[in-house]
Amino acid sequence: MRLFFRLAIFSLGITLLLPTVLVTAARQQTPQPRYIAFSLGISARHADLYVMEADGGKAKPLIAGAEPHWLQGDQWLSYLNFDPNSYRWNLHRLRLNDQRVDNISAQLGYSYEPLESQFSWSADGQRLIFAEYRKNRDLFQVLLQNGTLSQVTQGDKYATYPVWSPDGGWVAFLSAGDIYLVRPNGQELRRLTQAGTFENPLFWSPDGRRLATVSPPAFGQRITLIAIKDGEITTVTNDPIRADPAKLAWSPDSQWIAFTTHNQTLYKVATSGSTPVLIKTGINFTPDWSPDGAWIVFIGRDTNNSEDVYRITPDGRILERLFAAPPGAVARNPVWSPAVEVPQHSLPLIASSLILLIAGFWIKAG
């Protein structure tokens, strides 16, 4: 009987210990996003910035602002704040650990009035590219480390919708219906397309090989891919599906794009050009694909017309509401933080397993 009891305890210890160690090791080798940022308010001009853990939980209000964007991993957030006195938007960044706020607009000089689609952060969060009309509609770059401001394009192009390449080596932008590429120092300007029909924001694929955009209404609001290498244009959606141009969310492996349609249905489409796959019906906005590929976060409107934060698996099978907006307020623009090494809190279970193993040996010795 005593032998049976010892073996039972020993077996239980092994059963708990081995899976815990293996799962913990596997998770530590897979970087995961820790947070989701979004804004909440009656409008973009009257909103506050919020952050919550990636799997939901209590959302923490941070500061008045909208249009969050993660910088330098998950240490900083940039955001826009509307100033009713000057009646313009100002760009700021907030450090999460001590609530330090930097006024980025003050470093830009002139009378910069940023719009979300008219500026872009480099992947390292140290450089900002923005489009603004001064003498002409040009691109400008600011280095946050020292505040250096430089002009990227020189007046012969009416530049809009700039976007950084993932490696920080190029900036793409629109001018007169076509897509151009330029180095951040203004060198090697080249025209990528000859279509003359592009007019919506650009989204660079994580692998750096393609740009995605939505064609104008006259051309069916189709998701269009443009190869960086040679400017080859590929259309991956067609009528009757018309994509919303405001947000195209690339999967981290660059094989899929999540998007909403003109009637706010949530879809995904393979970049190889297969038929779009329905993810969720109803009213949905601004999808964002998690950096580990496991979830898509978005704003969904429920039957009570509340616009809340949801996440859904890319196959549409698991849907979770992460944050319910209070009456009179709407949530907007949820974004995942970049993937980082997430500490796993498995020490108590490992300790318990070891105690059972030791107990098994002690009983044997006794």
C-alpha positions in Angstrom: 0.0 0.0 0.0 2.8 2.3 0.9 4.6 1.5 -2.4 1.4 2.3 -4.3 1.0 5.6 -2.5 4.7 6.6 -3.2 4.3 5.6 -6.9 1.1 7.6 -7.2 2.7 10.8 -5.7 5.8 10.3 -7.9 3.7 9.9 -11.0 1.6 12.9 -10.3 4.8 15.0 -9.9 6.1 13.8 -13.2 2.7 14.4 -14.9 2.6 18.0 -13.7 6.3 18.9 -14.1 7.1 17.7 -17.6 4.2 19.4 -19.5 4.7 22.6 -17.5 8.4 22.8 -18.4 7.8 21.9 -22.0 5.0 24.4 -22.5 6.8 27.1 -20.7 9.9 26.6 -22.8 7.8 26.7 -26.0 6.0 29.9 -25.1 9.2 31.6 -24.1 10.6 30.8 -27.6 7.5 32.4 -29.3 7.4 36.2 -28.8 3.9 37.4 -28.1 2.1 40.8 -28.0 1.4 42.0 -24.5 -1.0 44.9 -25.0 -3.7 46.4 -27.2 -4.1 50.2 -27.4 -7.2 52.0 -28.5 -9.1 55.2 -28.0 -12.4 55.8 -26.4 -14.7 58.8 -26.6 -17.6 60.4 -28.3 -15.4 61.4 -31.2 -11.8 61.4 -32.2 -11.5 65.0 -31.0 -13.0 64.1 -27.6 -11.3 60.8 -26.8 -8.9 59.2 -24.3 -6.1 56.7 -25.0 -6.5 53.3 -23.3 -4.3 50.2 -22.9 -5.3 46.7 -21.9 -3.6 43.3 -21.8 -3.7 41.4 -25.1 -6.2 38.8 -23.8 -8.6 41.5 -22.4 -8.9 42.4 -18.7 -9.3 45.8 -17.3 -8.5 48.7 -19.7 -6.4 51.5 -18.3 -7.0 55.1 -19.3 -3.8 56.9 -20.1 -4.3 60.4 -21.5 -6.5 62.4 -23.8 -5.8 61.4 -27.4 -6.6 59.2 -30.4 -5.0 57.2 -33.2 -2.5 55.2 -31.1 0.7 53.7 -32.6 3.3 51.6 -30.8 7.0 52.7 -30.8 10.2 51.0 -29.7 8.5 47.7 -28.9 5.8 48.3 -26.3 7.6 51.1 -24.4 6.1 54.1 -26.1 2.8 55.1 -27.8 2.4 57.9 -30.3 -1.0 59.6 -30.5 -2.9 62.6 -31.8 -4.5 65.2 -29.6 -6.8 67.9 -30.7 -6.1 71.4 -29.4 -9.4 73.4 -29.3 -7.4 76.7 -28.9 -5.3 76.4 -32.1 -8.0 74.2 -33.7 -5.4 71.7 -34.9 -4.1 68.2 -34.2 -0.8 67.8 -32.4 1.4 64.7 -32.4 2.8 63.3 -29.1 4.4 60.2 -27.7 3.9 58.7 -24.3 6.2 56.5 -22.4 4.2 53.9 -20.5 6.3 53.2 -17.5 6.5 56.8 -16.2 3.8 58.6 -18.3 6.4 61.0 -19.8 5.0 62.9 -22.7 7.0 64.4 -25.6 5.4 66.9 -27.9 6.5 65.7 -31.4 4.8 68.5 -33.2 7.0 71.0 -31.4 10.0 69.3 -33.1 8.6 69.5 -36.6 8.6 73.3 -36.8 6.2 75.3 -39.0 2.5 74.7 -38.6 2.3 70.9 -38.9 -1.3 69.6 -38.7 -0.9 65.8 -38.9 -3.5 63.4 -40.2 -3.1 59.7 -39.5 -2.5 58.8 -43.1 -0.1 61.6 -43.7 2.7 60.5 -41.5 4.5 57.3 -40.8 6.9 56.0 -38.1 10.0 54.0 -38.9 10.1 50.5 -37.5 12.6 51.5 -34.8 10.4 54.4 -33.7 13.2 56.9 -34.0 12.3 58.6 -37.3 9.1 60.2 -38.5 8.2 60.9 -42.1 5.3 63.3 -42.9 3.7 65.1 -45.8 2.9 68.8 -45.6 2.2 71.7 -47.8 4.8 74.4 -47.3 6.0 75.9 -50.6 4.9 72.7 -52.2 3.4 69.4 -50.9 6.6 67.6 -49.8 7.9 64.9 -47.5 9.9 65.8 -44.4 11.8 63.7 -41.9 12.5 64.3 -38.2 15.0 62.4 -36.1 13.7 62.2 -32.6 17.1 61.7 -31.0 18.2 65.2 -31.8 15.2 66.9 -33.4 16.9 67.3 -36.8 14.4 68.1 -39.5 15.2 67.5 -43.1 13.3 67.8 -46.4 13.0 64.5 -48.4 11.3 65.5 -51.6 11.9 68.8 -53.4 8.7 70.3 -54.7 8.3 68.5 -58.0 6.0 65.9 -56.5 2.7 66.5 -54.7 3.4 63.9 -52.0 0.7 62.2 -49.9 0.3 59.0 -47.8 4.0 58.3 -47.0 4.8 54.9 -45.5 8.2 53.4 -44.3 9.5 50.1 -45.5 9.9 47.6 -42.7 13.7 47.8 -42.9 13.6 51.6 -42.8 15.5 51.9 -46.1 12.8 53.3 -48.2 9.7 55.5 -48.1 6.8 55.0 -50.5 4.3 57.7 -51.3 1.6 58.8 -53.7 1.9 61.6 -56.2 -0.5 62.4 -59.1 -2.0 58.9 -59.0 1.2 56.9 -59.0 3.4 55.4 -56.4 7.0 56.6 -55.9 9.9 55.3 -53.8 12.6 57.4 -52.2 15.4 57.0 -49.7 14.9 58.8 -46.4 17.8 61.1 -47.3 16.0 62.1 -50.6 18.2 60.1 -52.9 17.2 57.4 -55.5 13.7 58.8 -56.2 12.0 56.5 -58.6 8.5 56.0 -60.0 7.2 52.6 -59.2 3.9 52.6 -61.2 2.6 54.2 -64.4 -1.2 53.7 -63.7 -2.2 57.2 -62.6 -5.2 55.9 -60.7 -4.0 55.4 -57.1 -5.4 57.7 -54.4 -5.7 55.8 -51.2 -3.3 55.0 -48.3 -0.5 52.5 -48.8 0.3 49.5 -46.5 3.7 47.8 -46.7 3.9 44.1 -46.3 6.0 42.8 -43.3 8.4 41.0 -45.7 9.0 44.2 -47.5 8.2 42.8 -51.0 4.8 44.5 -51.7 2.6 47.4 -51.1 -1.2 47.1 -50.7 -3.8 49.7 -51.4 -7.4 50.0 -52.5 -8.4 51.3 -55.9 -10.8 54.2 -56.2 -14.6 53.7 -56.4 -14.5 54.1 -60.1 -12.2 51.1 -60.3 -14.2 48.9 -57.9 -12.4 49.5 -54.6 -10.3 46.5 -55.2 -7.4 45.5 -53.0 -4.3 45.9 -55.2 -0.8 44.7 -54.6 2.3 46.4 -56.1 5.6 44.6 -56.2 8.5 46.7 -54.9 11.0 45.0 -57.3 9.4 45.9 -60.6 6.0 47.6 -59.9 3.9 44.7 -61.1 0.3 45.2 -60.2 -1.9 42.4 -59.0 -5.6 42.7 -58.0 -6.8 40.2 -55.3 -10.4 41.2 -54.8 -13.2 42.0 -57.3 -16.9 42.9 -57.4 -19.2 42.6 -55.6 -16.7 42.9 -52.7 -15.6 46.5 -52.3 -12.9 47.1 -49.7 -12.7 50.0 -47.2 -9.5 51.8 -48.0 -8.9 53.1 -44.5 -7.2 50.0 -43.1 -5.6 46.9 -44.7 -4.1 44.5 -42.1 -1.3 42.3 -43.3 -0.7 38.9 -41.6 2.8 38.7 -40.1 3.8 36.1 -42.7 2.6 38.5 -45.5 0.3 35.7 -46.9 -3.0 37.3 -46.0 -4.7 40.7 -45.7 -7.7 41.3 -43.4 -10.1 44.0 -44.4 -13.6 45.3 -44.1 -15.9 46.0 -47.0 -18.0 49.1 -47.8 -20.8 47.6 -45.7 -18.3 46.7 -42.8 -18.2 42.9 -43.2 -14.8 41.5 -42.1 -12.9 39.3 -44.6 -9.4 38.0 -45.3 -7.9 37.4 -48.7 -4.8 35.4 -49.6 -2.2 37.5 -51.4 -1.9 34.7 -54.0 -5.3 36.0 -55.2 -7.8 33.3 -54.1 -11.5 34.1 -53.3 -11.9 36.3 -50.1 -12.8 34.3 -47.0 -15.6 35.6 -44.7 -14.5 36.1 -41.1 -17.4 37.9 -39.5 -20.7 39.5 -40.7 -22.2 42.6 -39.1 -20.7 46.1 -38.6 -16.9 45.9 -38.1 -14.1 48.5 -38.4 -10.2 48.8 -38.5 -8.9 45.3 -38.2 -5.3 44.7 -36.9 -3.6 41.4 -37.2 -1.6 40.3 -34.1 2.1 39.9 -34.6 2.0 36.2 -33.6 -0.7 35.6 -36.3 -3.1 34.1 -33.8 -5.8 36.9 -33.6 -7.3 39.8 -35.4 -8.5 42.7 -33.2 -11.2 45.1 -34.5 -14.1 47.3 -33.5 -17.5 45.7 -33.8 -20.9 47.2 -33.4 -23.4 45.0 -31.4 -27.2 45.0 -31.4 -27.3 47.9 -29.0 -25.2 50.0 -31.4 -22.2 49.9 -29.0 -18.9 49.9 -30.7 -16.6 47.6 -28.7 -13.2 46.0 -29.0 -13.2 42.4 -30.1 -10.7 39.8 -31.1 -11.3 36.9 -33.4 -9.2 34.0 -34.7 -8.4 34.3 -38.5 -10.7 31.4 -39.2 -13.6 33.1 -37.5 -14.3 30.3 -35.1 -13.5 32.0 -31.8 -14.8 35.5 -31.1 -14.2 37.4 -27.8 -15.3 40.8 -26.7 -12.3 42.3 -24.9 -13.8 45.7 -24.0 -17.3 47.0 -23.9 -17.7 50.8 -24.5 -19.8 52.6 -21.9 -23.1 54.3 -23.1 -22.4 57.3 -25.3 -18.8 56.4 -26.1 -17.3 54.4 -28.9 -14.0 52.6 -29.1 -11.7 53.2 -32.1 -8.5 52.0 -33.8 -7.3 49.1 -31.7 -3.7 48.2 -32.4 -1.5 45.3 -31.0 1.8 46.0 -29.4 4.8 44.4 -31.1 5.7 40.8 -30.1 8.1 40.6 -27.3 9.4 37.8 -25.0 6.6 37.3 -22.5 7.6 36.0 -19.0 5.7 32.9 -18.1 4.6 32.6 -14.5 4.8 28.8 -14.1 7.1 28.8 -11.0 4.4 27.8 -8.5 3.3 24.8 -10.6 6.9 23.7 -11.1 7.6 24.1 -7.4 4.5 22.0 -6.5 5.6 19.3 -8.9 9.1 19.1 -7.4 7.6 18.9 -3.8 5.5 15.9 -5.0 8.6 14.3 -6.4 10.6 14.8 -3.2 7.7 13.5 -1.2 7.7 10.3 -3.3 11.4 9.7 -2.6 11.0 10.6 1.1 8.2 8.0 1.5 10.4 5.4 -0.1 13.3 6.2 2.2 11.0 6.0 5.2 
